[in-house]
Amino acid sequence: MAKVQGSPEALNQMAAQIKRVIQQETQAAQALQTAYRSAGSEWNDSKYQQLGGVISQAVSAIKAPISELEAAVQKIKKMEQDLRAYLDN
């Protein structure tokens, strides 16, 4: 029988790191939106509207990988559970 080497803790740390990245991306998107709205209190012309389009694209780009990252977290957590169950036997 092949010897299995694995660390459930390492898998848990990987999932936690991905969760931190998700949180950072979400915060960055929110900060951009907040800064844009704040600028709008003193500036509201066609260039401000143009900036809104750019900010919207940037926010979409920042948020785009989040669903894939969340799926990766779920897969890693499942692997961690399976490894724990295997090592407990």
Helices and strands as residue ranges (DSSP letters): H 8-40, H 46-63, H 66-88
